[in-house]
């Protein structure tokens, strides 16, 4: 293993209940005087959004809103958002919401002044250097879920609506200048969103911890992030008003997104094309795939998860951890099969072709191929067959 790496860590974060009131100051800190608040359709008419717009208006910052954002945002949403931004003469973006609102908001700020298509800035090699960094607008991020951690990320996931591929668009200046994490904004999340977003954070930590790349800071953050999810996601799911649990889950979400600088893996490589083709909830899809991928990676990660299990207070080392993951999914009403999300066997060849080119493949501890990805999709599609994996070979359990 080469002990080398390129590391970077998050931005200024204002964390705590009630701190949405500091949004005008955050805008001033970022140099924004005419913000466009970007969120998704589901949040547009909710009280937390109108109250946030009230805070802006009372501070003389207007109440401009763009909410034409799909659950899996695409280039059409982006074009509409850029038009709204430019037509309104805005000078910065408040990315507000869950992953879709945060990702699209960041891309509106990124693309508003660019002349090349967004796909020219995919996270491949040094493609990000194609962008004109001087015209990227400042961003303030306000998460309203605890899952993606996009508020502390330098990339967004945008779906190509023509090819049904999810693309990761990266630039260092997509990192928000200021983040406001107010757990009071998350108390109204319904249970299934609490579960799906929380397990997205957990998947980020699990895959970062599994990644073979060298990044000891991320390794430690991933481990503690797993502990926070283990301790507080069941509480947040059981009682959405539990402000301590909501706050700890917001921390876990940021920790997961910070940790996965170390790498993601097969869970995300599978989840991205599934979401693009079947419009599934990303975190829920990750959760369904996780037990199968853990089994597949077992030979490569068993020792480190023996250590993790001990830290997390889980008996039985890696096997105990894997059992805990399935039990956690079950307790949060997560389906056991991709077929329950609408995924079909006929789609597997297409999903495999999308997964094998996903950047997440590079962080999986066992090399991914079309053959073993096909086996992974088949096993996750119908896990009642109780399939198991070792070194990429599909074995029937007795």
N, C-alpha and C positions, 0 to 999 in steps of 0.2 A: 504494500500500500504506500502510495506517495503521500508524504506529509506536506502537501502544498494545497492552497486554495485561495479563492478570491471571495472575501467576506464583506458583508455590509449589514447594518442593523437599523431598526426603525427610527421614526421621526419623533417630533414633539407630540406628546399625548397628554391631554387633559382628562383625567379619569376620575369619575365619581358621580354619585347621584345628584341630579339637579344641575349639572354643569352645562346643559344645553343653553342655559342663560348666558354663558360666556361665548356663544357663537359670534356675536358682533366683534368681540375682541380678537377671536381667532381669525376672522376675516381680515381685520386690520393687520394682524401679525403676518398674514400671508400676502398683504398688499392688495386685497380685494375690496372694491367699493361698490361694484354693481354685480352682485353674484347671481348666477342662475342655479337654482336648486334642482338637481336631477334625481328622480326617484322612479319607482316602478308604479304601474297602474294600481296594484293592490294597496299601496300606501297612500296614493294621491289624496283620497278623501278621508283618511283617518285623522283622529284628533291630534296625534303626535306630529303629523305633518302640518296641519293648520296652526298648531301652537308654535311650531318652529318658524313658520312664515310670519306669525305675529311678532316673534322676537326680532326677526330681521326688519320688518316694517317699522316697528317702534324705534329701531336704531337708525332709521333713515336709509336702509339698504334695499328697500323695495320688497316685493314678494313674488318675484318671477319664478315660475315653476314649469318644468318639463317632465312629463310622466309617461310618455309613449314608449315604454320599455317592457319588453317581454320577459318572462321568467328566465329564458335563455337568450340574452340580448344578441341581436344580429346587426349586420351592416346597414340594414334599412332603418332600424332604430337609431343607429349612430348618425346616419345622414340627416335624419329629422332633428336630432339633438343639436348637431353642428349648425344647421340652418337656424334653429331657434336661438342659439347662442349668438351667432353673428348678426342676425336680424335685430336682436335686442340690445346690441352694443355692450355686451357683458365683458367683464375683465377678470372673471374667475368663476370656478364651479364649486358648489357645495354638493358633494356626492353623498347621497342620503339613502339609507336603506340596508337591505341585505346584499348578497353578492351581485345580483343583477343591477340594482341601482348604483352600487359602488363602482362596479366594473364599467358600466356605460358612462357614468359621470366622469370617471377618470379619462375615458377615451374621448369624450366630447372636449375636454380641456386639452387633450393631446392633439386631436385632429383639427381643431378649429382653424389653425393657421397653416396646416400642411398642404402641399400640392400633389403629393403622391397618394395612391390608394392605401387604405389601412393594411392590406395584406402584405405590402412591401416592408412592414415593420414587424413581421412575425419573429418570434423568439428563436431565430436560427442564426448561429454564428454572430457576426457583428452587424446584422441587418439594422439594428437600432440606430447605428450611426448614420443611416440614410436620412433620419429625421432632422428637421431644422429645430434645434433645441431652444433657440431664442424666441420662438413663437408659441411655445407650450405654455398654456395658461396656468396660473396657480390653482391649487386644489386644497379644499378643506374637506375632510371625510368625517361623516357621522354615521356609524353603524347602528342599525336598529335590530339586528339579530346577533347571535353569538355563534359564528360558524366559519365563514370563509376566511376572515382575517384580511380581506382585500384592503381594508383601511390602512394597513401597514405594508402593502405590497407595491412592487414596481411594475406590475403587469396587470392585464385584464384578459378575460376569456371572452371571445366574441365568436358567435356561430356564423359560418358562411351559409346563408340560406339557400344558395344554389347547390352546393356540394354536400351540405349537411355535415360539415366538419367544424369542430371547435378549434379555434386558433388562439394561441397565447401571444398577445401583443405586448412587447416589453420596451420600456425606456426608463433609465434611472430617474428622469424628471417626472415620471408618472407617480412617484411616491408623493402622497399628500404632504403639504408643508406642516399642517396641524391636524390632529385627530381629536375629536371629542367623543369619549366613551362614557355615555350616561346610561347606567343600567335601568333607570326608570323608563327609558324608551322601549325596553324589551319586555316589560311585564305583561303587555297585551298579546304577546305571541301565542297562537294556539298550540296545543300540545304536539301536534304532528310536525309543526315547523320547529318548535323547540327541540324535538328529538332529532329531526333531520339535520338541522344546522349544527347542533351539538356533536353529532356523530361525524359531521364533516370535519370539525376541529379535531376530533379524536383520530380520524383517518390521517389527517396531516401529521399529527404527532407520531402515529404508528409507522407511517411510511418514512418519515424523516429518520426515526430511530432505526429503521430497518436498512436504510440506504448504506451502501458500502463506502461512500465518499468520506473524506476526512473533514470533519467540522465539529470539534468537541464542544464548542459553545452551543451549537444547535442540538447536539446529542443531549446535553443536560436540560435544555429548555423543553425538548420533546418529552423527556421523561417526566418532568414536573407538570407539563401540560396534560399528559395522560392521567396523572394523579388528580388534577383538578376536575377533569371530566368525570372520572370514576366517582369522586366524592360529591360533586355538585349537580351533574346533569340529572340524576334521578330526582333530586330535590326540586330543581327548576321545572321538571316535567310534572311532578306531583302537585306543585303549588307555584303557579306562575307569578304570584305576588311575593315570593321569597326573594327579597332584594339582595341578600348576601349571595344566594346561589346564582342569581342573574349576573351579579358583578363578577363572581369568580369565573363564570362561563365566558364573559366578555374577555377576561384576561386569558383564558385558555385558547380562545379563538385567535387572539393576536399572537400568542406563543406558538400555536401551530403554524401560522403563516410565516412567522419568523424562522421557525425551525426548518421548514421545508426548503430553505435555501440549500440544505444538505442534499435534497433530492426527494422526489416522489417515486412511485413505482406502478405496479400492475393494477392496483385499485383504481388509480386515476386514469391510467391508460385505457382501462375498460370503461370507466364511467363517462369519460368525455364523449366518445362516439355514441354511447347509449343515449345520453342526454340530447345530443344533436339530432338523432334519428327518431327518438321516441318522446322527447320533451319531458323527460323524467326530472324529478327533483334531484339535484346533484348530490347533496349530502345523504339522502336516503339511498340513492344508487350506490354510493361508496359503502354505506353500511351493509347493504345486501352482498356486495362483492367481498367484503373484508374477511369473513371466515374462510372462504375458499382460497383467497390469496395467501392468508397466513399459513394454511396447510401446504400450499405450493412452495412457499419460501422456507419451510420448516428447517431443512438441513442447513441453510445459510444463516438463519437468525436464532436458532434454538438457544445458543449460549447467552446471547445478549438479552433475550427475553426471559431466561432463567433469572438473570440479574434484575430485570425490570419487574418481574412478578414479585420478587422479594421486596423491592422498594414499595410496590403498590399494595402489599399486604395480601397477595393472592397466592394460595397454596398450589403446589404442583408445577412450578416452573412454567416453561413454554406451554405445555399441554393445559395447565391450569389457566393460563392467560387466554389461550384460544377458546376454552370453554366459557370463560368469563365474558369474552366478546359476544359469543352467541347468546348467552343469558342476558346480557345488557340489551342487545337488539330485541330479544323477545319481550323484555320488560317494558320496552318503549314502543311496542306494537309495530316493529319493523318487519316487513315481509321476509320470508326465508328464501324466496326464489325470484330471479329476474323475471320469470314469466308472470309473477304477480304484479309487476310494473308494466306489463304489456309487451315485453320483449319476446320475440318469436325465434324459433330455431332457424327459420328460413333467413333471418337477418344476420346470422352469425358470420358468414363469409365477409359481408360488408363491414360488420363491426370489427372484425379482425384486421381488415385493411386499414381502418381508421386508427385502431389501437397501435399497430406496429410502427406507425409514423409519429405517434404522439411523443412529445418531448419527455413525458414522464417515464417512458420505457428505460431511459438511461440511468435512473436511480434505483431500479429494481435489483435486489441482491443476486438473483439468478437471471441470466440473460433470457430475454423474451424473444420468441420466434413465432412465426405464423402457426406452427404446429402446436406449441404449448399454449398459446393464446386461444386457439380453437378449443383445446381441452378445458381451459379455464372458463370460457364462456359457456360451454356445454354443462360443466359441473355447476356453475352458478345459476344457470337457467332452471335446473331441476335438481336441487341438492338432496331430494329425498332418496336418490340412488346411493347416497352416502359414499361419494367418491373421495379418494385421498390422493395426494401428490407427493412424489419424491423426485427431486432433480428433474422436474419437467415431465416426468412420465406419469400417465394416468393409471392408477391402480384401483381395482375394486376392493373395498373393505369387506371383510367377512363378518 
